[in-house]
C-alpha cells in the first residue's frame, strides 16, 4: 500500500495502520511543522516527508492507494470565527480535493471539526460522500467530536469501551493551578471524560479548555503541607508561599485537555487541581506512551492537540479491503 497523508502532523494515520498490521510500502507525508516531523521520523524512520501541500504534485508520486488528511479547521470550527472557506487555512481543504483528483486513490479519508451545515455541505459536495460523526469518548477518556468523510465502506459507530480519566491518569506529584472562576469550568472528576484537546493547550488552563484533574493533599510532603495556598511547617506556622506538589486523587476523570498552563497554587475546599501531563494527553489520543518524547512539552501538547484519536482512525481503516 502507498499512502499519501496531507497535513500529516506527527503521523497518527501511520500509527493506526501500524496498529492494524497493515503493510505500508511507502508513506508520503506532507507537513511543514519541524517538531511534528521530528517526532514522526523518530517513530517511523522510513517516512518520506514531501513538504508543503501546495507544492505536492500527484503525477510525481507513484500510484496512491490511500489518501488521508485533516485540513486546518480554524475557519470552520464553532469555536472559531466561522470564516468559512475565506480563511486561507481552511482553504487548504481544496488542496486535498486537488490531490484526490490527481492521485485517484482507491480510498480516502478527511477529518475535520464540527461546523455549520452549510460548510459541511460544501465539503460533502466536493468529496461525493457525507461524513460520519464520531466522538472519541467511545474509545478513549476524551470528549472529541469530529467529522470523517470517507469512501471506506461500512463505517459505523465504535463500541463504547467505557474508558474514563481514572483509566489513563498517572499517579504522580505535580504543581497545582490557581482556583479561579475561569479555571473551574475545566475541572473534571476522574470518573468523567476530559475536554477536547486543542492545539493551543500548551498555554495552560483558562481560555483554552485545558482539562484540570482533582487531587487531594498527600498529608505531608517533605515535612510541609498547604493550607489556603501557603506552605506550613510541621507546627502549622506559615513559612511562605510555595508551588507545593500534591498527589492525585485516584477516583475520577478530567475535562478535555486544553493549552493554557498556569503554575500558581491555590486551594479549593481542600482539593487541588493540576494540568494533564503530556503522557496523559498521549493516552487521551490513544497514542503509544512516550510517542512524542524528544521535544519540549509545549510542542508535545501542540502536536497532540492537533492530532487524531488513533483508535478512531483505526476503527475506520479496518474496513478497507486488501489492496
N, C-alpha and C positions, 0 to 999 in steps of 0.2 A: 504494500500500500504506500502511495505517495500522498503526503498531507501538506496542504498549504494553510498556515494559520496566520490570519491577519490580526493586528493589534494583539500579538501573542502574549505580551507581558512576561510572567515567569513560567509560562508554558503549562498551564493547568490542563489543557487539552491533551498534552502528551502524557501527563500523569494518569489521566483517565484511560487512555489507550493502553498504557503500560499495565495498569491495574486489571484490565480485562484480558491481558495476554495477547493483544492484537499486534502482530508483527508489523512494524513500520520500516519500510526500506529507506525512505527519505522524508525528513520533516523540515519543511521550509517555513521559517518564522519571520514575519515582517514586524519589526519592533524598533523603537528608537531610544527607549529608556535604558541607559547603560547599566543600571543596577539590576533591573529585571532581567536583562540579557545575561549579566554575570551569573545570576542565580540559575537561570535556565541552562546555561552552559556547564555550570558546576554539576548539575544533576543529570544532564543529558549531553555528554561531550560530543556526540555525533550530530547535534542540531546544526542546521545551516541557517544562519541569520542573513537576511537579504535586504535589511534596511527599510527605508521609508516606503509606506504602502503606495504612495502616489507615483513611485518610480519603479514599481514591480510590473513587469510585462509578462502576461500569461504565456505568450508564444516562446518565451525564452526559458520556460520551465518544462520538465518532462510531463507526461500525462499525469494530471492530478486526480486522485480518486476521492478525496475528502477535502472540502473547503470549509473552514470554521473561522469564527471571529466574534468578538464582542466590541462593536464600534463605540467610540466615545459617546456618552449619553447626556452630556451637560445640557444640550438643547432640548431634550425630551423629558427629562425627569420631572415628576411632580414636585420634587424638592428644589428644582432649578428655576430658571426664568421663563421656561416654556417658550423658547425662541424658535422652536420647530427647526426646519432644515436651513434656516438662515444662519444659524450658528455654525461657524466653519468647522467646529469639532464634530458636530452631528452630521454635517455634510459629508464627512468621511464615509458614511454609510454607502454613498454612491460608488466608492472605490470597491467595496465588497460586491456591489451589483456588477460593476465593470469586470472584475476578475471572475465572477461567476459566469458571465457570458464568454469571456476569453478562454477560460480553462475547461468549462463544461464538465465538471466533476460528476461522478455518479451520485455522491451525497454531499449535502451542505448543511450547515447549522449556524444560525446567527442568534446571539444572545443580546438582550437589552433590558432596560428597566421598564417598570410600569409607566404608561404615558397616556396622554389623551387619545381617545378613539380615533380622531382624525389623523394623528401621526401614525398610529398603529396601522391604519388602513393604507396609508401611502407605502409603508414597508411591505405589507402583505401583497399589495398590487405588484410591486416590483419583483418580489420573490416568488409569487404564484402560490403561496401557502399561507394559511392563517397560523398564528402562534398558539402554543400551549403554555399556560401559566403554571409555574411550579414554585412552591415555597420550599426553600432549603430546609425549613424546620422539619420536614418529613424525614430527612436523612441526617440531620445534624442538630446542634443546640442553638442554631441561629435562625431568627426570622429574616428571610431574604427572599422576597417575591420577585421573580424575574420571568420575562417572556422569552420563549425559544421558538424560532422559526426554523423548520427543518423538513426535508423530504424523506428522512429516515422513517420507515413505516411503523405503525402500531405503537407509537409512544403514548403511554398513559401515565397517570399519577403514580409516583413511587409509593410503596408501602411505608407507613409511618413506623420508624424504628424506635420511637419513644425516647429519644436522646434529649437530656436536659443539661443545663450548665454544670450541674454537680458531676456529670459523667466526664467532663473534659477539664475541670479546674485542677490546677497544680496546688499541692499542699505546701505553700511557700510563705515566707515572711517578706512583706513589701511595705513601702510607704503608702500612706493613706491620702485621700484627696479632700479638698475643702467641702464642707457641708453647706451648700447654698441652694436656693430655690432653683437656680438654673441647672445645677447638677442633679437635683433629686429626681428629675424626670428620667434620668438614666439609671437609677438604682433598680436592680433586679435581684430577686431572690434566687437561690441556687436550684430551686425546683422549677424554674421558668426557662424561657428561651432568651437568648441575647437579642439586642437590637441588631439591625442590619449593619454590617461592617462597611465603612466608607473609605475612600482613598485618602481622605483628609484626617483620618483618625490618629495619625502621628502627632497631631496638635494637642490631643488630650480630650478630657471631658468638657462639656459645656455646650457650645453651639453646634457641635457636630454629632452628637448622639453616642459618644464613647460609652460602652457599657461599663458600669461600675458594680463590682461584686461585693457583697457584705462580708465582713469579718468581725470577730469579737476579740477583745483583749486576751492575750495569752497569759494573763495574770501577772507575769513579771518578765522582763527581758533585760538581761544584763544588770539586774538589780533595780530596775526602774520601771515605771508604768505611766500611762497617760490618764489625766483627768481633765476634761474640757480643753484638750489640745495642749496641755502643759505637762512637762516631764516632772515626775515626782521621785524623790528618793525613798528609801525603804521606811522612813518615818512619816512620809506624807508631806514633806516640805517641798514647795515648788523650787525647782532648780533651773528653770528657764524653758523656753520653747524648744521643740525638737521635731525632727521628722522621724518620729518613732516608727518602728516596723512592727507589724502585727500579723498574727496568723489568720488564715482564712476560716470562716465558719463553713462547715462542710455539709450544708443541708439544702442547697437551692441553686437557682440559675440567675444569670445576669441579663441585663439588657443587651441589645445589639451593640457590637463594638463600634466606637467612633474614633475620631482622630485627635481631638484636643486633649492634652495631658497636663494636668496640674499636680504639683507635688506638695501642696500645703496640707497641714494636718489639722483636722477638726473632728469633733465627736458628734454623734447623732444618737442620743439615747443609749450610749454605751456600745453602739455598733458603729464600726468604721467601714469605709468603702475604699476600694482600690481599683486601679485600671486593670484591664485584662492584659496579660503578657503576650509577647509575640508567639510563644508556643501555643497558648490557648487560642489565639487567633488562627493559627495553622489548623488546629483541631476543629474550630468552627467552620473552616472552609474544607474540612476533610482532606487536608494536605498532610503528607507524611511529617512526623515530628522532626524538626530541625531542617526541613527543606530550605528555608530561607536564611539559614545561618550563613554568615560571611559578609554581611553588610550591616550598616547601623540599624538600630531598632526603628528609627524614623522611616528608613527605606523599607524595612520589613513590613511595618504597618501599612505603608502606602501601597506596596505591591499586593499585599493580602486583601486590602480593601478594594483594589481594582480587579482582583482575580475572580475566578469562578469557584463555586462549590463543586469539588471534583466528583463527589458521588452522584450529584445530579447529572453531570455530563456523562459519566459512565453509564448511568441508567438509560440515557438517550442513545448512546453509542452501541449499547449491547444488542440493539435491534438491527444493526447493519448486517447484511448478508456478506459472506466471504467474498472478497474481491480477488 
